[in-house]
Amino acid sequence: MTDRNERWGDLLRRANRGEAEAYARFLGEAAPVIRTIVRGRSGSETGVEDIVQEVLLAVHAKRHTWRETDPVTPWLYAIARYKSADAVRSRGRGGAQVPLDDVAERLADDSGGDPTAARDLGRLLDEIDDRSARIVRAVGVEGESAGEVGARLGMSEGAVRVAYHRAMNRLRKLAGTEDMTEETKE
């Protein structure tokens, strides 16, 4: 587990138990990271702070849904992604349209990551059973909720969580590491 996950997990656990100072520290540390995610996903500086506030409000409203045994960053980043996507969609329905050519240089370059990571993940997923691989792709890669995946696969939400946890443990063993890198978790 990463230092950030451990630190933020500890702060959010304490915040959920009523420690206001821990909650303030959690939000203070998370807000700049959320801002970076939102800025990268929105493709524009317009409305970034509004979206960040929406994310922080959603975190506040949904913080009880975070499972304390799970890393906090994927949960937090999923909220930021969904709120960013919602804002971009709503802006597209009635907002200003900007030709892609006008902003092409400012778009985030997604190729900066390890170009072999997707291939390596695909190979690892081929080593486990099909249902587990589908669950990992849906929950871990696509960011779907356990409830959504369970409904599609005819499983309970809890069963999806257990299957996901077990599949991730098998993948860690197959990868030869019990401790995933920060890039893999975030």
MOUR-V186566 format. One record per pair of residues at least 24 apart in sequence whose C-alpha atoms are under 8 Angstrom apart, sorted by sequence separation. I is the first residue (numbers start at 0). J is the second residue. If there is no record, write none. Layout:
i: <I I>
j: <J J>
This chain:
i: <54 30 54 134 138 51 54 134 135 26 53 134 131 135 50 131 135 50 132 131 50 127 36 40 37 41 127 33 36 37 40 41 127 36 40 41 33 37 41 124 15 123 15 123 11 123 12 8 8 8 42 7 42 5 7 42 77 4 4 39 4 39 3 0 76 73 72 73 72 0 0 1 0 1 0>
j: <78 55 79 159 163 79 82 162 163 55 82 163 162 166 82 163 167 83 166 166 86 166 76 80 79 83 169 76 79 80 83 84 170 80 84 86 79 83 87 170 62 170 63 173 62 174 67 67 70 71 105 71 106 70 72 107 142 70 71 106 72 107 72 70 185 184 184 185 185 178 179 180 180 181 181>
